[in-house]
Amino acid sequence: QVQLVESGGGTVQAGGSLRLSCTAPGITSNMCGMVWYRQADGKQREWVSSIGRLGSTNYRDSVKGRFTISKDKAKDTVYLEMNTLLPEDTAMYYCNRPIAPTCSGGDWGQGTQVTVSA
């Protein structure tokens, strides 16, 4: 069991950008890929973006065209670049390493807070 470590959150004005990082040994080669989730105050956790083992990417509709997920094997890091941020993007962002064979559950980071002011 290895702790995932998120970083890069902060407070920005609407229209600004942040790049979140998730670091842990071997995560860029995880069989089930890696996933970013977020949870806003008073709301359920929601899926944001996924990157597959071979680099395929998926995004929830509300962030398509604004967010980019990527990974860097040499740095054991998965990134979520967030551009044109909106107040509704405000949430705690979590990195998740799903576990084979179901590609569910798995390891979670501590979260990094993103706050976007209007």
PyMOL commands that set and color helices and strands:
alter all, ss='L'
color gray80, all
select helices_A, chain A and resi 27-29+61-63+73-75+87-89
alter helices_A, ss='H'
color red, helices_A
select strands_A, chain A and resi 5-7+10-13+18-23+34-39+46-51+57-59+67-72+77-82+91-99+104-108+112-117
alter strands_A, ss='S'
color yellow, strands_A
deselect
rebuild
show_as cartoon
